[in-house]
């Protein structure tokens, strides 16, 4: 995963296979699959994100990142591989 800290304009690349703690965010990789669309392949990861009392569960896409629906005021998260 690639995390952009918008408050400091810093990028962090995380590699994890199960769980990972980054500052006040906890990530849990639930599933990773390759998806075939009409003309290309994409990689998708189902990820749980815990922040304080909030829990987000959703899909992150490597190439079609416009489908990523996670929203955070401080962090922007992108899938690089899984």
Secondary structure, 3 states (H helix, E strand, C coil): CEEEECCCCEEEECCCCCEEEECCEEEEEEEEEEEECCCCEEEEEEEEEEECCEEEEEEEECCCHHHCCCCCCCEEEECCCC
